[in-house]
């Protein structure tokens, strides 16, 4: 048997010292993991995070807790995770507002590209175009109305939000002059749409489905590249207009930059397994969510493509922080 001499012991010690992350990776995780989200409790982002957290807890054998740090367009949560220890125990539930924020804010306290490492893009929720129950019956009718009567309005959860940018893009592509009415959140915007004060609203299926089922809203089209399995009879915007309108809410888990790759890879593998659970699949279908299998590389690519996609639209809109 070969004996490990003093020189070999020192070399091994030096190697471990040079890579301190290696010390904790083998037993990861050995305590609770935090999902930090920049959204209020009860909304679709919170629901998605808690669905994933519950399933992931069972796989990891450790509790995954969701911590809501809402405000400043998600920047409070983003900064908190950007400054966290890169050990895999504090993760960000990134949402689609992260693709808008770099273009809306002149300066951020973190680097949207380099402060995080993408772990897993776990779900996408295509948006839908809805109108009041007594509004246009088809997307063609809505487009004709918006062109005929300039100044017809649409409501959004706020200036510079994804729904604002998607509604603006839709208006531009159909050649209509519409009026943007921002609110502090989706709920008050929807209440005025239900009351007939707005011509249309772009919204997530999960948020509007109850009103659609109850006959208070009519769904005209899906803002995605293909029809939804939950709405097989509802056409996409592209089917009607010929141009694509891909406006999706997405959720992506990020870790602080510097998190060891073995931890990133383990989390990605376990998240991909978690979203296959029957409980998540059944609930997601009813809410119009599309669960996504991803790699860290594909998640990073998706995130950067989303920023690049919306940057020129935000710039053209002139949207800034209110």
Secondary structure, DSSP 4 states (H G I P E B T S, - for coil): -----HHHHHHHHHHHHHTTTHHHHTT--SS-EEEEESS-TTSHHHHHHHHHHHHHHHHHTS-EEEEE---GGGHHHHHHHHTS-SSSSEEEEEETTHHHHHHH-S--SS-TTTSEEEEEEEEEEEEEEEEETTS-SSHHHHHHHHHHSTT-EEEESSTT-HHHHHHHHHHHHHT---EEEE-SSHHHHHHHHHTT-SSBEEEEHHHHHHHHHTTSEEEEEEESSS--GGGTTSPBHHHHHSS----EEEEEEEEETT--HHHHHHHHHHHHHHTTSHHHHHHHHHHT-EE----HHHHHHHHHHHHHHHHHHHHHHT----
